[in-house]
């Protein structure tokens, strides 16, 4: 997998971790009293397996780890002599692409000619079979 694809995967991973973190924190947050005029909110009965103090630390550590991996991938990007060298490389790649495109176009034209020939031969063979003629 190339480095750009790895960066995209890591960005998606960071987004997923952040989404899960926010959702989990919102879901597992203890109830809060909105006003002194309201009664104390009831305790959440499903807290027996959830460690509310450790969960944010674990999730934030995972988010930081993913961000560090993303930074490492950014640092691994090639920086070949600045913008001028990159523009030169782009021009070279575009020229190479043009040559390959021309070659592919020639091959396509040759394949189309061969297809027409095969279709003509098939048509002639099917006509001969339908007319029960012997081939010339």
C-alpha positions in Angstrom: 0.0 0.0 0.0 1.4 3.4 -0.9 1.9 6.1 1.6 -1.0 8.3 0.4 -3.4 5.3 0.9 -1.9 4.7 4.4 -2.5 8.4 5.2 -6.1 8.1 4.1 -6.5 4.9 6.2 -5.0 6.6 9.2 -7.2 9.7 8.8 -10.2 7.4 8.7 -8.9 5.6 11.8 -8.5 8.9 13.7 -12.1 9.9 12.7 -13.5 6.6 13.8 -11.6 6.7 17.2 -12.8 10.3 17.8 -16.4 9.4 16.9 -16.3 6.3 19.2 -14.7 8.3 22.0 -17.3 11.1 21.9 -20.1 8.7 21.6 -18.9 6.5 24.5 -18.2 9.5 26.7 -21.7 10.9 26.0 -23.3 7.5 26.6 -21.5 6.7 29.8 -21.4 10.2 31.4 -23.0 10.3 34.8 -26.2 12.3 35.1 -25.8 15.9 36.1 -28.1 18.1 38.1 -29.3 20.9 35.9 -30.6 23.3 38.5 -31.0 23.3 42.3 -34.7 23.4 41.7 -34.7 19.9 40.3 -34.3 16.7 42.3 -31.0 14.8 42.2 -30.8 12.6 39.1 -31.0 8.9 39.7 -27.8 6.9 39.5 -27.1 4.9 36.4 -27.7 1.2 37.3 -25.6 -0.2 34.5 -22.3 1.1 35.9 -21.1 -2.2 37.4 -18.7 -3.0 34.5 -17.9 0.6 33.3 -14.9 2.3 34.8 -15.7 5.9 34.0 -12.4 7.3 35.1 -10.2 4.9 33.1 -12.2 4.9 29.9 -11.5 8.5 28.8 -7.8 7.9 29.5 -7.7 4.8 27.4 -9.6 6.3 24.5 -7.5 9.5 24.5 -4.3 7.4 24.5 -5.6 5.5 21.4 -6.4 8.9 19.8 -3.0 10.3 20.5 -1.3 7.1 19.3 -3.3 7.3 16.0 -2.3 11.0 15.6 1.4 10.1 16.2 1.2 7.4 13.5 -0.3 9.9 11.2 2.5 12.4 11.9 5.1 9.6 11.3 3.4 8.9 7.9 3.5 12.6 7.1 7.2 12.8 8.0 7.9 9.8 5.7 6.6 11.6 2.6 9.4 12.3 0.2 10.5 15.9 0.0 12.6 15.9 -3.2 14.4 19.2 -3.5 11.3 21.4 -3.1 8.6 22.6 -5.4 10.7 22.9 -8.6 11.9 19.3 -8.4 8.3 18.2 -7.8 7.1 20.1 -10.8 9.8 18.7 -12.9 8.9 15.1 -11.7 5.2 15.8 -12.5 6.1 17.0 -16.0 8.2 13.8 -16.5 5.4 11.6 -15.3 2.9 13.4 -17.6 5.2 12.9 -20.6 5.5 9.2 -19.7 1.8 9.0 -19.4 1.4 10.5 -22.9 3.7 7.9 -24.4 1.9 5.1 -22.7 -1.4 6.5 -23.8 -0.3 6.6 -27.4 0.9 3.0 -27.2 -2.4 1.9 -25.7 -4.3 3.8 -28.4 -2.3 2.0 -31.1 -3.0 -1.4 -29.4 -6.7 -0.5 -29.2 -6.8 0.3 -32.9 -5.0 -2.9 -33.8 -7.5 -4.9 -31.6 -10.5 -3.2 -33.2 -9.1 -4.1 -36.7 -8.6 -7.7 -35.6 -12.1 -7.8 -34.1 -13.6 -6.6 -37.4 -11.7 -9.3 -39.3 -12.8 -12.0 -36.9 -16.4 -10.7 -37.1 -16.2 -10.8 -40.9 -14.8 -14.4 -40.9 -17.5 -15.5 -38.4 -20.2 -13.9 -40.5 -18.8 -15.7 -43.6 -18.6 -19.0 -41.8 -22.1 -18.7 -40.4 -23.5 -17.8 -43.9 -21.7 -20.8 -45.3 -23.2 -23.1 -42.7 -26.7 -21.7 -43.2 -26.5 -22.0 -46.9 -24.9 -25.4 -46.7 -22.2 -24.3 -49.1 -18.7 -25.7 -49.2 -16.1 -23.1 -48.3 -14.3 -21.6 -51.3 
